[in-house]
Amino acid sequence: MRRISWVLLAAVLSFTLVLSGCGKKDAAGVIKDLGKVADKLESAKGAYQGAGVMTIHTGSTPQQYQVEVWYQAPSYYRISLTNGQKDITQIVLRNDDGVFVLTPSLNKSFRFKSDWPENQGQVYLYQTMLGSILGDNTRQFAEDKDSYVFDVAANYHSHALVRQKIWLAKDNYSPKQVQVTDSEAKVVVDVKFNSFTFDTNLTKDSFDTNRNLSAMNPEAKDTMGGIEGSGMPVASKDGTGEAGVTDAEPVVNQQLGAFGIIEPDYTPAGVMRKSVQEMADSKDYTVVLRYDGVYQYTIMESRPQDRAVSLVPGSVVDLGFTMGLMTGGQSDSEQKTLTWMSDGVEFRITSANLPTPEMVEIAASIQGQSGK
C-alpha cells in the first residue's frame, strides 16, 4: 500500500512538472512564433501603432526624439519624429503616391520614388526588428523577467552600427527596447517603447500626405522640395536659381550670421576643410563648406523659403533622425548628393568619391550641432 502511494505521488509530481513547463518557450519556439507574427503583418489585417523615445548618442550631446510609428498592410507607413529640445517634427509617409518626408512647420515636403522600407528599414520599425532576428542564424537568445532578448547583427547603412539588442514582450512579442551598438560595444541608438498595439483601426486617410501636412500646420501649403541629379537646387517657381559658388573668402551677411554656420563633428581621416563661402545672391541664406584631401566634397546649408519645384527620382537613405534623399552616383565618376532637412535647415553633401557610409556618418555628426 505504501509503495502504491509513493508511485502515485511520483506520477502526480511528474505531471505537475510537465504542466508547469508548458508555458516556457525555448529559442526555437520563439523563433517559430515570430515567423508567424511576421506573416500576419503581411496579411490584409496586418497593422500596428507604437510610440516611444529614441536617443542618438552621436555628436557632443545625446539627441532625443519622440517617435510614433504607424503601419497598415500592405505598405502604408507613418513615422513621426519630434526633436524634444527644439520642438520640431518631421513625418515620414509611405502611401500610394510614394514616400514623403514632411516638415509641417516649414510647409515643406520631399517626395521619393522608392520601395522603402523593403530594403532599408529603420531601427524603430517592427518589421526591421523581426527581419534582423529571423535572418541572423548566429543570433544570441536570452530572457529576463518579462522579455525575450535577442542579440543580432545590425544591418543598417552605416559601418558605425555593428550589433543590436532587441527586447520583445513575452506575452505578445511587442517591442519594448532596441539598442544599437558600435564596434566598441558603445550604444549609438537606443529606442524605448512606451506603447505598442497590434490590429489597430487605422485607415487609408491616416497616411494621406495633405492631411498629415495640414493637421500639424493648418496654414501649410502644398509645396514640394527637390534637387537636380547634380545636387544643385532646382529653379524656383519664379525662374530664379541659386547663385554660383566662388573660391573667394566668405562675407557672411547679418541675416545669415543670425543663423550661424553648422559644422560637422566628424571629418574622414585625411580630409580637411578648405573653405567656407556664402552664396551672396541666395534668398535661402545659403553657405557652402568645401573639403579636400582623400575625399573631395561640399556641404551646402540653406534656410529654404516656400517654393514649388519639380522632382527627380532618388533613393532613400536612413540617417537615424530623419530620411535623406540620394541622387546621382550612377557611375564611379558621377557626383552624388545626399539631401535632408533637420531643424529647419536643408543640408546637401555632394561628392564624386565620398562613400555613402561616410556621407551618413558626416550627416549624423551634423545633427545637434549649433551654428557658429
N, C-alpha and C positions, 0 to 999 in steps of 0.2 A: 504493500500500500504506500509506504513511504517512498519507494523507488518510483512508482507511477506519479506521485505528486511532484517529485523532482523533474521528471520528464515533462510533465505538463507545464511546470514553471519555466523550464528552459525553452519550450516551444513558444510560450507567451512572450518571453523576453525577446526571442529572435524575431517574432512577428512585429513587436513594438519597435525594434531597431530598424526593421525594413520600412515601416511606416514613417518613422522619423527621418529616414534618409530620402524619402520620395521627393521632398521639396528642394533638395540640394542639387545644383547642376554643376557639372564639370565644364571645362573649356569647350569640349566638343559639342556638348548640349547647348551651350550659349551661342556658339557659332552657328549651329543649325537654326536656332531661333532667329538670330539676326538676319540670316538669309531669307527667312520668311517675312520678316519686317521689311526688308529691302524690296521684296517682291510686291508686298502690299502697297508700298509707296508708289510703285509704278502702275498700280491698278487705277481704275476710274475714280475710286473713292479715296485715293491717297491724298493726305493733307496734314499740315501741322502748323502751329504757331509757337514761337519761342521768344523769350526776352531775357536779357542779362547784361553783364558788363564785360567789355573787352579791354584789357590793359596791354599796351605795347611798350616793351622795355627797350626802346632804342632812343638815340639822342641823349641829351643831357638829363632829361627828366622823363619819367613814365607818362604816357598819354592814355587817358581813359575815355572810353566811348560807351554810351548806352546803345545796345544792339537789339533790334527787333527783326525777326526772321519769319516770313510767311511763305508757305508753299501750297500749291494746289495742282494736282495732276491735270494734264500730263506734263506741263512745262512752264507753269506760271510761278514767278518768284517776286518777292518784295523784301528788300533789306533796307532798314533804316539805321543809319549810323549818326549819332549825335555826339559832338565833342562837348564834354561836360564843362571844360574850362572856358570855352568860347561860345557855347550855346549855338552852334551852327550844325544844321542837319543836312545830310545828303541821303538820297534814296536811290537804290539800285533796283530797277524793274526789269523783268522779262515778261513780255506779253506777245500777242500775235504780230505786233508791229516791229519787234526787235528787242534789243537790250538798251536800256536807258540809264544814265546817271543824272539825277535831278539835284539841283541846288536851289530850292524854293526861295530862299532869302535873296537870291540874285536873279530870280526869274530865268534861270539858266538850265538847259538840259543838253546832254550829249547823247547821240544815238550810235550804237554799234551794230554792225552786221556780223553777228557772231552766234555760235551754238552754245555759248556759255550757259550753264557751268558744266556741261558734259565732260569736257576735257581739262578743266581747270577750276576745281571747286575751292570754296573758302573754308577756313577753319571752323566757322560757326554754322555751316550747313550740315544738316544731319546726314544727308546722302554722302557727303565727303567723309564724315567720320566712319560710316558703315563701310564705304569703299576701302578706306585705309585699313580697317580691321580685317575685313574679309579677304583683301588682296595680299596681305603680308603673312606668308607661311612661316615666318620666323617670329611671329608675334609672341609677346610675353603676357601671361594671364595671371591675374591675382584678384582678390576680393577683400573688401573691408566690410564694415557692419551692414551697410545698405547699398553698396555699389559693386559692380564688376569693373575692374580696372585693366585696361589694355595698354601695353607699351609697344608702339609700332613705328615704322618708318614714316617720316614726314615728306609727303610727295607734293611739294609746293615749288613755285617758280623762284626759288631763292636758295643759293647754296649755304646761306646762313641758318636755314631751318633744316635740322637733321632728324630729330626724333620727336615723338609726341605721346603724351599720356592722355587717355580718354576714359572718363568716369561715366558709366551708364547705370541708371537706377535698376535695382534687382527686380522690382515689381512689374515694370513695363518697358524697360530698356530705353527710357528717355534720357537725353544727355544732361549731365549735371556739371561737368567741367572738362575743359581741354587745355592742356599745357604743351606748348611747342618749344623745344629747346635747341640750342646751337651745338656745335661740335665740342664745346666745353661743358655741356650739360647745364648751361645757364638758360633760364626761362626768357624767351623772347616775346612770346604772345601767350596771354592767359585769358581764357573766356570762362566765366562762371554764369550759369543759367539760373535765373530766379524763378522762371516758369517755363513749362513746355507742355503743350496739349496736342494730342492726335485727333484726327477726324473732326476738324473744326468746320464751321459753316461759312467758309469764305466763298465769295462769288467772283465771277469774271471782272466785275466792276472794281473789286478790291485792288486789281492790278492795272487799272486804266491810267495812262500817263497823265492826261489833263486833270483827272480827278485828284491824283496824288499831288500834282504841282499846285493846284488851286486850294486844296484842303490845307496845305501847310502855309500858303500865302495867297489870300483872297485876291490880291492885286496882280497876281502872276500873269505874264503874257506868254503866248505860245512861241517862245524863242528857242532856237536850236543852235548849238555851237558845233563848229567843225574846223578841220585843218586840212591843208593840202598834203599830198604824199611827201613833199619836201620838208614838212614840218612848219612852214610859214603860214600865218593866218590867212584864211580865205577873205577875199574882198568883202567889205561891209555892204550893207544894203544901199547906201548912197554912192557906192562905186569907189570909195576910197580904200586904200590898203594901209598896211603898216610901213613905216619908213625903213630904209635900209640901215645896215649896221656898218660903222666905220671902225678903223683901228685907233681912232683918237681917244684920248683920255676922257672920261665922262664928266659932264657938268650936270649934276643932279638938281632938278628944279624943286621948288618948295613943295609942290603937291606930291611929287614922288618921295621927297625926303620925309614927308609925314608918314608914309607907309614903311619906309626903310627897305633895305636890300636884304633878302633872306639867303643865307649861305648854307650849303650842306655841311653836316658834321662829319661826313665821310668822303674821302677822295681816294681813288685807287692808287696803289703803290706805283711810283714812277710817274705820277701826274701832278702838275702844279697849276694853280690859277694864273692865267696870263693877263687878263684884263677884265674890267667891269665897265660897260658902256650903257648910256641911256639912249633910247631911240627918241630923239628930241621932238619929232613931229607926231609921236604916237598919242592918241586920245586915251589909251588904256594905261598910260604911265608905265611903259614897258622898259625893262632893264635886261641886258644880256651879259651873262658871265661866260667867258671863254676859258677853256682848259686845254693844256698841251702836255705832251710827253709820250708815254707808252700808248695812250689813247688820246684822241682829239675829239672834243665835244663842246657843245654850248648848252647853257641853261638859260631859258627865257622865262621871265616872270612878268606878269601883267595883271592889272586890276580891270577886268573886262566890263564894258558897258553893254547894255542890251543891244542885240543886233540879230538880224535874220541872215543866215548864211546857208550855203549848200553843204552837203555831207559827202564824205568819202568812206569806203569800206576800211575796216581795220580789225585788229584782233584785241580781245580783252586781256589785260594783264592785272593780276591781283596784287595790289600794293598793301594789303592788310587793312589800312584805314580807309581805303576807297578803291575804286577801279580806275585803271588807266587805259588809254587807247594807244595801241602801237600801230603805226603806219609806215609804209616803205619797207626797206630791207629785203626786197625780193631777190637780190643778188648780193654777192660778197662786197661789191663796191658801192652799192646803192645806200644812200643815207636812210636811216630810220629814225623815227621820232616817237617818244613816249610822252603823252599829254595827260594831265589830270588836274582836277580842281581840289583845292584844300583851303579852308578858312577864308574863302572869298578871293583867293589868288589862283590864277591859272598858270601852271608850270609846263614847260616843254624841255625835254632833253633830246638833243639832236646830234647824231654821230654816224660816221660810216664804219667805225671799227670797235665801238664800245659794246661789249657783250650785254645781252639782255639782263642776266643776273646782276651785273654791275649797275646797270640803269636802275633796277629795282632797289638795290641797296642804297644808291645815292638818293633816290626818291624817299625812301624810308627815313634817311638821316636828315632830310629837309624838314620832315614833319615835326612840329613842335618847336622849331627854331624861331627866334624873334628877329624882326627886321633890325638892321643896323644902320 
